[in-house]
Amino acid sequence: MAYTTNIITESRCQELYAKYSPDVLFFVKADINGICVELQTANRDHMEMWNDNFYSPSDMTRPHARIICVTDPAEELRVDFDPTSFTAFLYNFDYYGWVKSIALGVSGYILEASQAIYSVHGAAVNFDGTGVALIAPSKTGKTTQSWGLLRDTTSQLISDDWFFVTFGAGRPSIRGSEKNCYIDADIGDVWEQYKPLVKNVVFDNKGRGIANIRWVAGRTSVVTSASLKYVIMLKRDPEDPEVKRELNADEALEYLVAHDLCNPHQIVRDDFRNKLRRDFFRRLFTDCKTYLVNTTRPAKETQEIIRGIIGGN
């Protein structure tokens, strides 16, 4: 990860807020699975993308957590986080993708210990009535393959980047985190259906922007929740001739831990939180059918392999 995270005290948080709050121009809130997170920033583009990205709470709702963007040339690229007030200071962040991911990470931090609601940095699709999750290290095809599943009229997007999991009777219940998706400008290069999607997107300095899949797939193409049956983990290893294999819970957890849970935005990484997250994923992999798919083949061939696993045509 290109930025570092430091834990700070509540008194240090108050000092920093007194120093930097006069520079804040915009205050906008997001409802992230019931957690109200407020973004405080002087960056108008980030403010507008945040509003397009997340569900909005009532203006009267007080924030549970704060994300404060700071521009200070004297400071390095980093996050200072106060776990008492759930306040994160983001220094010199010009990439909106990290801003929103840290907001999701803070929400997950609040929910996992107090509510037993856990975070997954991954995509989730309701595929013809079946919940399917894709979890993968960066640049292994998670977005390409999840959007490939969404080409079916019977499929619906839950989340393309981050979702929450709750256990109960039956299969795990999953819930999405965002209203719209933060996409790359080349989203239509593999799947032709998505080329019209970029027409109404304003792209940022990283070539990414907030898009609404409903523009091309209809108003019912996004749902907030589903029951999860399949977990597809991806890797890209040209040295491994094996295309796919089913994993037991221990094998799946070993792969995930070796790749930092496929989540670089874990806001706190102490022994308690590490155990909490490992126990969560072990149960998730026990309750679901879990597979590892090697994405070295062309994207369309990999898509057919995944559809073969979950029973899609």
Secondary structure, DSSP 4 states (H G I P E B T S, - for coil): --SEEEE--HHHHHHHHHHHGGG--EEEEEEETTEEEEEEES-HHHHHHHHHHSB---TTPPPSEEEEEE--TTS-SEEEEETTTTEEEEES---HHHHHHHHHHHHHHHHHHHT--EEE-SEEEEETTEEEEEE--TTSSHHHHHHHHTTSTTEEEEESS-EEEE--SSSPEEEE--SSEEEETTTTTT-GGGGGGGGG----TTSEEEE-THHHH-TTSB-SEEEEEEEEEEE--TT----EEEE-HHHHHHHHHHTGGG-TT-S---HHHHHHHHHHHHHHHHHSEEEEEE--S-HHHHHHHHHHHHT--
